[in-house]
Structure formats: C-alpha cells, structure tokens
Amino acid sequence: MRILLIEDDARIAETVRRGLAGEGISVDIVEDGVDGLWAASERACYDAVVLDIMLPGLSGYKVLEGLRGREVWTPVLMLTAKDGEYDEADAFDLGADDYLTKPFSFVVLAARLRALVRRGEAARPAVLSAGDLTLDPARRRVARGVREVDLTPREYALLEFLIRRAGSVVSKAEILDNVWDPEFGGGDNVVEVYVRYLRRKIDEPFGRQAVRTVRGAGYLLDPQGG
C-alpha cells in the first residue's frame, strides 16, 4: 500500500512515516496544502491520502474540497489535533472517508487505512436535480442551468433537504428538525425567512417558482424546477 501524507510538522510526519513503514505501508510526505492538492490530484499512485487540517498554503478542508471538486475519489483520512463533532462533520460533509484525532495508535491508523483501501474509491455522489435546478453534493455546487448560484451554508442545507424530497410537501417542523441544530431554540418563523432568502436566489432572478408554499401544510419543491 502507498499513501500520501500531507502534514506540515516535519517531526510528526517522519514519526508517522516510520510507524506506518513498520506496518508495511509506504508513505510519501508533502508539507503544505498547495503541493498536497497537486500531488493527490496528479499522481495516480496513491491508495489513500492522510490529510492534516492545519496546513500552510491551503487548509486541509480546502485541499479536500479541491480534490472532490476535481473528481478525485481517492480515500481520504483526516489526521488532526482538532477534536470536536463539528470539525468531524465539516470533514465528512466535504467528502472525507475517515477521521482520526492525534495522539493515535499507528496500529489503529494502519488498520483504518487498510479498511479504506479495501472499500476502494467511493462512487461519485449523484447530482440532485429538479428541472434545470441542480445541486452537486460532492462539489457543494448549486446551479440554474449553466449559471452557478451562491448560497450560504444554511440556504444550501435547506435546498438539499427540499430537493431530496422534490414533489413532496414538508412541514416547517420537519425542516427545523433536519436543517437546524437540535439545540436551536427559536420558533419556526425562521423557516419562512430562509425560504424567502432561497427564493431570492434560485427563483426570482430566473422568473421561476420552484419553492412553493402549501397553505397550512408547509413547502414543496417543484420536481420540474418551477
């Protein structure tokens, strides 16, 4: 097995290299995000990528986003000192396959890498569509036809929830449960506010009406895109 390790701390990188070598894994080291993105994209020799978050040039998140945006599906394991469920969620949302927090066991790291390689490259996530309105989960890209639409993270999450249920009525309560954090203590009026924001971006500039209000029931995204 041959992996690419993108880690800017030379001491840690060398320690990881030696530890994985003891498990029979060959390691190439790159010390910044820019070169790491290039190596992972242009060299087809790696079975997996081990990627730190805090990197010079480009953060690990940006490297990961760049890889998936270029349709490079090599398995990626995030290896980082940052610990927290939101950091993990960000990594998985951007296309990471696994996540390990320092300090760690080389035996565990090697076992996780072998498991990733056995699974192989993940299939490219399907692009979701409603007529000419498209949402690409891998690239986190939304477009109307050929025109890209820039959404905030909350607007994106709302659209993804609606487009996955296109043609079905969803209530404000369902939207709150699936798009907002469980700790959110506000009322369901926030849903109306964000639906309005979303319409201003995906509907009004194009003379369309994809997001429809169903009086007394909730909202429906037109499967034909309005």
C-alpha positions in Angstrom: 0.0 0.0 0.0 1.2 3.5 -0.8 -0.2 6.6 0.8 0.3 10.3 0.6 0.7 12.1 3.9 0.0 15.9 3.8 1.5 17.2 7.1 3.4 20.4 7.8 5.1 19.3 11.0 8.2 17.5 9.9 8.7 15.7 13.2 5.2 14.3 13.2 5.4 13.4 9.5 8.5 11.4 10.0 7.1 9.7 13.0 4.0 8.7 11.1 6.2 7.6 8.1 8.3 5.3 10.4 5.2 4.0 12.2 3.4 3.1 9.0 6.5 1.6 7.5 6.6 -0.8 10.4 3.1 -1.8 9.3 4.3 -2.4 5.7 2.9 0.8 4.3 4.9 3.1 2.0 4.5 6.9 2.7 5.2 9.9 0.6 5.2 13.2 2.5 4.1 16.7 1.3 4.4 19.6 3.8 1.8 22.2 2.5 -1.7 22.3 1.1 -0.9 23.6 -2.3 1.6 20.9 -3.1 -0.6 18.3 -1.4 -3.5 19.1 -3.6 -1.3 18.9 -6.7 0.2 15.6 -5.7 -3.1 13.9 -4.7 -4.7 15.2 -8.0 -1.9 14.5 -10.5 -0.3 11.3 -9.2 -2.4 8.2 -9.6 -0.2 6.0 -7.5 -1.8 6.5 -4.1 -4.2 4.1 -2.4 -5.2 6.7 0.2 -4.4 10.2 1.5 -3.8 11.1 5.1 -4.5 14.8 5.4 -3.9 17.3 8.3 -6.4 20.2 8.7 -4.0 23.0 9.8 -1.7 23.4 6.7 0.2 26.3 5.2 -1.0 27.4 1.7 -4.3 25.7 1.8 -6.1 24.2 4.8 -6.9 20.5 4.8 -10.6 21.4 4.3 -9.7 23.3 1.1 -7.5 20.5 -0.1 -10.3 18.0 0.4 -12.8 20.3 -1.3 -10.4 20.7 -4.2 -9.9 17.0 -4.6 -13.6 16.2 -4.7 -14.2 19.2 -6.9 -11.7 17.7 -9.4 -13.5 14.4 -9.1 -10.5 12.7 -7.3 -12.2 10.0 -5.2 -9.1 8.6 -3.5 -10.0 7.7 0.1 -9.0 10.5 2.5 -8.4 10.1 6.2 -8.3 13.4 8.2 -5.5 13.3 10.8 -5.6 16.3 13.1 -5.1 17.7 16.6 -8.5 19.4 16.3 -11.1 17.5 18.3 -14.9 18.1 18.1 -18.0 16.9 16.4 -18.3 20.0 14.2 -14.8 19.6 12.9 -15.6 15.9 12.1 -18.9 16.9 10.5 -17.2 19.5 8.3 -14.7 17.0 7.1 -17.3 14.3 6.3 -19.5 16.9 4.6 -16.6 17.8 2.3 -16.0 14.2 1.3 -13.6 12.7 3.9 -13.8 9.0 4.4 -12.5 8.7 7.9 -11.2 11.0 10.7 -8.6 10.3 13.4 -7.5 12.7 16.2 -3.9 13.0 17.5 -2.5 11.3 19.5 -3.3 8.0 17.9 -2.0 4.4 17.6 -0.1 3.5 14.4 -1.8 0.1 14.6 -5.2 1.8 14.5 -4.2 4.2 11.8 -2.8 1.3 9.7 -6.0 -0.7 10.2 -8.2 2.2 9.2 -6.1 2.8 6.1 -6.4 -0.9 5.1 -10.2 -0.7 5.6 -10.4 2.4 3.4 -8.3 0.7 0.7 -10.5 -2.5 0.8 -13.6 -0.4 0.3 -11.9 1.4 -2.6 -12.7 4.7 -4.1 -16.2 6.0 -3.3 -18.6 6.4 -6.2 -19.2 10.0 -7.2 -22.3 11.2 -5.4 -25.3 11.7 -7.7 -26.1 15.3 -8.7 -29.6 16.1 -7.5 -31.9 17.9 -9.9 -35.3 19.5 -10.3 -35.6 20.6 -13.9 -32.6 22.9 -14.6 -32.0 23.4 -10.9 -29.1 21.2 -9.8 -27.3 20.5 -6.5 -24.0 18.7 -6.6 -23.3 17.3 -3.1 -19.7 16.4 -3.8 -18.8 19.9 -5.0 -21.4 21.7 -2.8 -22.4 23.5 -6.0 -25.9 24.8 -6.9 -26.8 26.0 -10.4 -29.7 27.1 -12.6 -28.8 25.7 -16.0 -25.2 26.8 -16.6 -25.4 29.7 -14.0 -23.9 28.9 -10.6 -25.9 30.1 -7.6 -24.0 31.1 -4.4 -25.8 30.0 -1.3 -24.9 30.3 2.4 -24.4 27.0 4.3 -27.9 27.3 5.8 -29.6 28.1 2.5 -27.7 25.1 0.9 -28.8 22.8 3.6 -32.4 23.9 3.2 -32.3 23.4 -0.6 -30.7 20.0 -0.2 -33.4 18.9 2.1 -36.1 20.2 -0.2 -34.6 18.8 -3.4 -34.2 15.4 -1.9 -37.9 15.4 -1.3 -39.0 17.2 -4.5 -42.7 16.7 -5.2 -43.5 16.1 -1.5 -44.9 18.5 1.0 -42.6 19.0 4.0 -43.7 20.9 7.2 -41.9 23.6 9.0 -41.3 21.2 11.8 -39.6 18.7 9.5 -37.4 21.4 8.1 -36.4 22.6 11.5 -35.6 19.0 12.6 -33.4 18.3 9.6 -31.8 21.7 8.7 -31.3 23.3 12.1 -29.3 22.1 15.1 -31.2 20.2 17.8 -30.2 22.9 20.2 -31.9 25.6 18.2 -34.4 27.3 20.5 -36.1 29.7 18.0 -39.5 29.4 16.5 -40.5 28.0 13.1 -40.7 31.5 11.6 -37.0 31.2 10.8 -38.0 28.7 8.2 -40.1 31.3 6.4 -37.2 33.7 6.5 -34.8 31.2 4.9 -37.3 30.1 2.3 -37.6 33.7 1.3 -33.8 34.0 1.1 -33.7 30.9 -1.0 -36.4 32.1 -3.4 -34.5 35.3 -4.0 -31.5 33.3 -5.2 -32.9 30.3 -7.1 -36.2 31.5 -8.3 -36.7 35.3 -8.6 -33.7 36.1 -10.8 -34.8 33.4 -13.2 -38.5 34.1 -13.3 -39.2 30.7 -11.7 -41.2 29.4 -8.8 -39.6 26.1 -7.6 -40.2 26.5 -3.9 -44.0 26.7 -3.3 -46.0 27.3 -0.2 -48.7 24.8 0.6 -51.1 26.7 2.8 -51.5 25.1 6.2 -49.1 22.3 5.4 -45.6 23.5 4.6 -43.5 23.8 1.4 -43.0 21.8 -1.8 -40.1 21.9 -4.2 -41.4 21.5 -7.8 -39.7 18.4 -9.3 -39.7 20.3 -12.7 -37.8 23.2 -11.1 -40.7 25.7 -11.3 
